Amino acid sequence: MGFLVLQEQDRAEHVATEKELAEAKKHSWVRIPRFDYTPSELLRFILSGGQPHRASEWADAPGSALEEQLPEIAQEVTLRGEAAERRRQDEAEAARQKRIRWEAAMEQARIRYAEAYRVRHLEAQEAAWRHATRLTQYVSTVRTRVEAMPPAQPRTDAEERISWAAATVERLDPVNTPPRCPTFPSHKPTT
């Protein structure tokens, strides 16, 4: 809240001086003021900010000095302060609730992400298994052909190649390793 104490001004008709009259006659832009202002003995108190309850200004007036209005001013300051504190607490509670909702949404997103990651991993294993199955069939077909070849150097080379291919397929087939749940990368949430 802001506090402003002003001294009131008394206003009286301005009587132009000889010098002012001469300057106004000489220059068209010179204006002679209509009133003179002098400080009075009256004060004005202005309260700004916060949520007004009764008033925002108090002043000396006939029959009511500013000093007599101090209890009302103090009460207004108290009411505005209490309202500001309630608003601050409400905003803090709203922020807390928003954070709780955000954390719950992030937890659900993590669960959905982990499930989607596991599904993608399972699909990749299935694709690798299909690939290994096709390669196994291929190696089996080639082995049958090689076995039908007469014994010679080309057959020996082909058998070595088939042995290598069979070992490679064995390594590539995900069914040959114990299944395990993948560990998925963690993501840092942005707030």
Secondary structure, DSSP 8 states (H G I E B T S, - for coil): -EEEEEEEEEEEE----HHHHHHHHH-TT----SEEEEEEEEEEEEEESS--SS-SEEE-BTTB-GGGGHHHHHHHHHHHHHHHHHHHHHHHHHHHHHHHHHHHHHHHHHHHHHHHHHHHHHHHHHHHHHHHHHHHHHHHHHHHHHHTS-SSHHHHHHHHHHHHHHHHHHHH-GGGS--------------
